[in-house]
Amino acid sequence: MKLITPFTILNQNFHEMDLIRYSMTNRRLATERLHNDYRKIYKNHQFA
């Protein structure tokens, strides 16, 4: 039987927040990479 105390509940919430923060930073990095790729494409490909 697992003992549930306010501390374990808080700890679980902190862990979830860390996961959310990690995924958000990863998503931001992925979008920045995508934008940089698009910038390179448009810079190299001049439209007539």
Secondary structure, DSSP 8 states (H G I E B T S, - for coil): -----HHHHHHHHHHHHHHHHHHHHHHHHHHHHHHHHHHHHHHHS---
